Every structure is written in structure tokens, then in C-alpha cells.
């Protein structure tokens, strides 16, 4: 794939996130529970993942599961709290405010992760230009909320 294709896929993923998380909040309203909506979300996600794995999976990866450091399984735990939090917060603060705060937090943490080179990310030192760029993105998002 070309870099432009990766950029388009990432943009599309961002657009999908802006839709599927509020959809899960709607499920919570129907069910009367953020937690029940999250369980439903992950059951469907698990079934979808298994289906995709059956057709496209690398079966030789299964025996390697035990070699993964335990802390690298935390994303599943974190994802559950992210989906529960999203499902709970969007009806309280609105999708626009939620996503502005979510993106702002992602930008700030991405700067730190990249600067330190943690989680196998290439090191990308913080510069004044990067801080200014992040501030402009966050400020632009905040302005759109007004």
C-alpha cells in the first residue's frame, strides 16, 4: 500500500470512531446500561474478530500467545473502560465535546509516547514546533465547540 492509502485509511478510521462510539451510547439508552452495551459491543467484536481470523488468521501465531508479556494484554482491559466511559460520557457531555477532549488527550499522549520512544514507537523528540502544532490543533478543536 502507498502512504496516501494509509493516510486515507487512518482518516476513515477516525470518521468511523466518531460514529461507532455514539452508536454504542444509543445501545446503552435502549438497554438502560452502559455496561450491558459494552458487553454487547465486545461480544460482537469478538465474534467478528474470530470470523476474520478463521479466514485470514495466521494460525501459527496461536502458540506464541503465551510469550507476550502480560502488560501487553492491558489494551483489552483499557478498551473496556474506554468503551464504557464513552458510552456513559457522550450522553452527558455530547459527542462533540467528548471527541474534542478525546483527540486532545490523544495528541498530548502521542507527543509523550513519541518523545520517549515507549511501546516500540520510534523516538521523535519534542520540539517547539510540535508543541505549537499540537496547541493549534487543540485550540482549533476547542474553537469548534464554541
C-alpha positions in Angstrom: 0.0 0.0 0.0 1.1 3.5 -0.7 1.5 6.1 2.1 -1.5 8.0 0.7 -3.6 4.9 1.1 -2.5 4.6 4.7 -3.4 8.2 5.3 -6.9 7.7 3.8 -7.5 4.6 5.8 -6.4 6.4 9.0 -8.8 9.3 8.2 -11.6 6.8 7.5 -10.9 5.1 10.9 -11.2 8.5 12.6 -14.5 9.1 10.9 -15.7 5.6 12.0 -14.7 6.2 15.6 -16.9 9.4 15.6 -19.8 7.2 14.6 -19.5 3.9 16.3 -18.9 5.2 19.8 -22.0 7.3 19.8 -23.9 4.3 18.4 -22.8 2.3 21.4 -24.2 5.1 23.6 -27.5 4.7 21.8 -27.4 0.9 22.5 -26.9 1.9 26.2 -30.0 4.0 26.1 -32.0 1.1 24.7 -30.6 -1.3 27.2 -30.6 1.1 30.1 -27.0 0.3 31.0 -23.6 1.5 29.7 -22.0 -1.8 31.0 -24.6 -4.0 29.2 -24.0 -2.0 26.0 -20.3 -2.5 26.4 -20.7 -6.3 26.9 -22.8 -6.4 23.8 -20.2 -4.4 21.9 -17.3 -6.7 22.9 -19.3 -9.9 22.2 -20.0 -8.7 18.6 -16.3 -7.5 18.3 -15.1 -11.0 19.5 -17.4 -12.8 17.0 -16.2 -10.5 14.2 -12.6 -11.0 15.2 -12.9 -14.8 15.3 -14.7 -14.7 11.9 -11.9 -12.6 10.3 -9.2 -14.8 12.0 -10.8 -18.0 10.6 -10.5 -16.7 7.1 -7.3 -14.5 7.3 -5.6 -15.5 10.5 -2.1 -16.7 10.9 -2.7 -19.9 12.8 0.9 -20.3 13.7 0.6 -17.2 15.9 -1.6 -19.1 18.5 1.2 -20.9 20.3 3.0 -17.6 20.7 0.3 -16.1 22.8 1.9 -17.2 26.0 5.2 -15.4 25.1 3.6 -12.0 25.1 4.5 -10.0 28.2 1.4 -9.8 30.5 1.4 -6.0 30.5 0.8 -6.0 26.7 -2.6 -7.6 27.4 -3.7 -4.4 29.2 -5.2 -2.8 26.0 -8.2 -5.2 26.3 -8.7 -4.0 29.8 -8.2 -0.4 28.8 -10.6 -0.8 25.8 -13.4 -2.0 28.1 -13.0 1.1 30.2 -12.8 3.3 27.1 -16.0 1.9 25.7 -17.8 2.1 29.0 -16.6 5.6 29.6 -17.6 6.7 26.1 -21.0 5.1 26.4 -21.5 6.9 29.7 -20.0 10.3 28.8 -21.4 11.0 25.3 -25.0 11.4 26.6 -23.7 13.6 29.5 -21.4 16.0 27.6 -22.2 15.4 24.0 -20.3 13.8 21.1 -18.6 17.0 20.0 -17.2 17.9 23.4 -16.3 14.3 24.1 -14.3 13.9 20.9 -12.6 17.3 21.3 -11.3 16.1 24.7 -10.5 12.6 23.4 -8.5 13.9 20.5 -6.7 16.5 22.7 -5.8 13.7 25.1 -4.6 11.5 22.2 -2.4 14.4 20.9 -0.8 15.1 24.2 -0.1 11.4 25.0 1.2 10.8 21.4 3.7 13.6 21.9 4.9 11.9 25.1 5.0 8.4 23.7 6.9 9.6 20.6 9.3 11.7 22.6 10.2 8.8 25.0 10.0 6.1 22.3 7.9 3.9 24.5 5.9 0.9 23.3 8.3 0.3 20.5 7.4 3.7 18.9 10.3 5.4 17.1 11.8 8.3 19.1 10.6 11.6 17.9 11.9 14.4 20.3 9.5 17.1 21.4 10.2 20.4 19.7 8.7 23.9 20.0 7.2 23.4 16.5 5.5 20.2 17.6 4.1 21.7 20.8 2.8 24.7 18.8 1.2 22.4 16.2 -0.5 20.3 19.0 -1.6 23.5 20.7 -3.1 24.8 17.4 -5.0 21.5 16.8 -6.3 21.5 20.3 -7.2 25.2 20.1 -8.9 24.7 16.8 -10.9 21.8 18.2 -11.9 23.9 21.3 -12.9 26.8 19.0 -15.2 24.5 17.1 -17.0 23.7 20.3 -17.9 27.3 20.9 
